[in-house]
Structures are given as structure tokens and as C-alpha cells.
Amino acid sequence: MNVTRSTFNEVMVPNYQPADIVPVRGEGSRLWDQAGREYVDFAGGIAVTLLGHCHPKLVAALTEQAGKLWHLSNVMTNEPALRLAKKLVDATFADRVFFCNSGAEANEAAFKLARRYGNAIDPAKHEIIAFYNAFHGRTLFTVSVGGQAKYTQGFEPIPGGIRHLPFNDVAALEAAVSSNTCAIVLEPVQGEGGIMPASTAFMAAARRLADQHKALLIFDEVQTGVGRSGHLYAYQHYGVAPDVLTTAKGLGGGFPIGAMLATQAAADVLAFGTHGSTYGGNPLACAVAEAVIDTVNDPAVLAGVTHRAQLIRDGLDSIGRRYGVFAPSRGLGLLIGAPMSEAWKGRSKDIVNAGLAQGVWALVAGPDVLRLAPSLVISEADIAEGLRRLEAGIAKLVEAPKAAAA
Ligand SMILES: *Cc1c(COP(=O)(O)O)cnc(C)c1O
């Protein structure tokens, strides 16, 4: 059957507008489309393919498990899930793990846990404190906790008992947290909201206020987790541990899986029968994620993240200076944002399209930020080539209006 990009408009729900190309193959940080054109991948499938495409260790883990056992449900447990959970517990603050299939599901579990935790103390203790420009997924509860009105508009009535505050504002947080707070929920680096790192003071204040008011501190590390920050989890960079942490995206390196990590005390809230997922802890997903954790949780790989991030940010900053398109870059590890300069406000999508035309795939984080979330093991040669192509695209974009005016 012959399918092309135009087939999308015929058979898919119109909630996405994918790029004009249809990739058919990937290897490392390169992709090839239906026409055989090749691209450098700076997008990483939105911070997911963190060992590139078709990494041999992940292919081996998946194919080996595919020949053994695919699915049982939660009526029985399985070896890959138990091994993965043990490795996550050993490597983090957590004592317990709940598996699911996506970031939104991990957050849904965390927010439901927070509500049950508060309810057990006092029904009034149900308020979730979250932040403007946060993103926690697309289920009704997670868009409601996320602080972007455009994602809840038209879906009302939405769940209540959620309060939004400005991000990185310690005074606002101090004023808002009370005995009615069941949880404070934040991304250590706001991803969709424009690659905004939390300040260390803000992270520490969130921990202190949560302790003071017996609220849970929940970190949404769906985008920042699994080595992307240069640490296995970004909370380790800040030295502030949560009670509950959600992880997905990079965890499966491209195979769908999510997880909620929790302390013993927080985990105890989700007693037998209180929550569940048919596919959560699926042996295929857990076998791949185990290979991801084995590969990424290595000091050399994590140090490599910081080194690669510096190369990319130096490159972006130099392009920004030369063409006047970007303000100085920001982010943590290989979650990188290049904010548009004043003159280029609102045009991040134009830059992505200009890059694609030159054979490099980048992302936006809203209209004002170009986002890069490449493989954690992208080669220096691919970094240099991707930056060269991005610069070529930007040069054309900058020259086009001048040529038209001449
Ligand atoms: C992507 C993302 C989610 C949602 O993950 P899905 O797998 O798309 O449900 C939640 N939180 C953050 C911080 C994310 O970046």
C-alpha cells in the first residue's frame, strides 16, 4: 500500500500537523525519508530516542524479549519489570515503582496518589499547587494541572482543587502552600514551557514548604529524566529529592513506557486495588528500558551529555550572534533552548522549517524558543553537521527578505 504525507489528512484525526516528510528509517542520529533524503536528528523524537535510532543494545533487548514473552497483565509479574524496578530503586531516592505507558499516565498516577494522600489526612487537604507554563500531559487531570489554558479550553468542566503560581517565584510559593496543600508539582526544567530551569533556591523552597505543611513534592521528570540533564535524574543536579517522581519519554528510548517512582511512605497510599494499568510493566517495554538504564547510567555517558551540550550551546550562541536570531541559550544538559531574539519573536517554527529544508530536524518549545533534545550519544561529527545545516537554513531565512527587497 502506498501512503504519503497527504494520506494523513485523509485518515487521521486533525489534532496534529506533521512535517511534510515521512521518515522511514533511522540509525544513530540520522534519519532517512521516503525520498531517500537524510536528516541529522536534533529532536530525538521530543527527548525520547536518547540513544539514537535503532541502538544495537536496544534492538537486541527488544528482539530477545520478543522471542520469549510479550504480555501477561498485572495478574502476574515478570522478570524484566522486576529487574527494571530494582535498578530504578537502586539508582534513585525511590523505594517503590509503578509502571505505566506514557508521561501523562505517570503523572495521572502521581496526582491521584497525591489526592489519596491528602484525603487520608483531611478531605480539605486536596489542593495541588502547580505552575504556569507547566506541561504534564494531555489527560483531563494532567492538562488541568498543567498551567497552559490553551490545553484545557473547550474541555470544561475540568477537575478542580488545582492552583497555579508563577514558576521560580519563592515568595508566591511561600504565600500559597498551606495545610490544605496535598502536593507541589513541578518540572525541574519546564520543557514545553520554553526550557526554563528551576532555580536551586526555588527547588529548595519547594522541598522545605512541602515538609513544613506535610505535602508531597512531585517532580515531573518526563522530559528531564534518564540522563538528559547530565545526571540520571535532574533532581540529582539540584540536590533536592522529591517524594514522587514521574519518568517516561527517554525511559524506553523510543519504546512506550512510563513510571512513577515513590518513597515508601508515598507509595503506601496506593494500596491494593486503588490504581492500575493493563499494559503497565509490559515485559517488552521493561526489557528495552532496562537496556536503556544499563547504558545511560554510566559516568562516561553522563559526562558525555554535559560535553555535548556545551558543544551545541556554543554553536547555537555563535549562530545567534552572527545572524541576530537567538538570545543566549539555556537549559540543562541536552535539553537545550535557544530563545528567539527580540527581532525574531514568534518565529521558532520558521527556523525549524528552514532547518528541515537543509536536512536537520529541531523542535520548538512554543513560538519563542527553538528546542534541541538530541541523542545523549550523538557523535561530535553529527553535532557539527547538524549545526552547519541549521546555520545554512537560518542564513537563507535571513537573506530571503533582503533579496526580495533588492
Ligand atoms: C511529554 C511530557 C509529558 C507527557 O508525556 P506523554 O508521554 O506525552 O503522555 C508530561 N510531562 C512532561 C514534562 C513532558 O515533557
The ligand as an ORCA input file, in Angstrom:
! r2SCAN-3c Opt
* xyz 0 1
  C       5.950     14.960     27.316
  C       5.667     15.316     28.711
  C       4.565     14.768     29.394
  C       3.559     13.875     28.724
  O       4.105     12.681     28.305
  P       3.270     11.746     27.284
  O       4.115     10.526     27.144
  O       3.120     12.533     26.024
  O       1.958     11.489     27.915
  C       4.423     15.085     30.731
  N       5.278     15.903     31.357
  C       6.332     16.454     30.732
  C       7.269     17.330     31.496
  C       6.559     16.203     29.392
  O       7.587     16.765     28.754
*
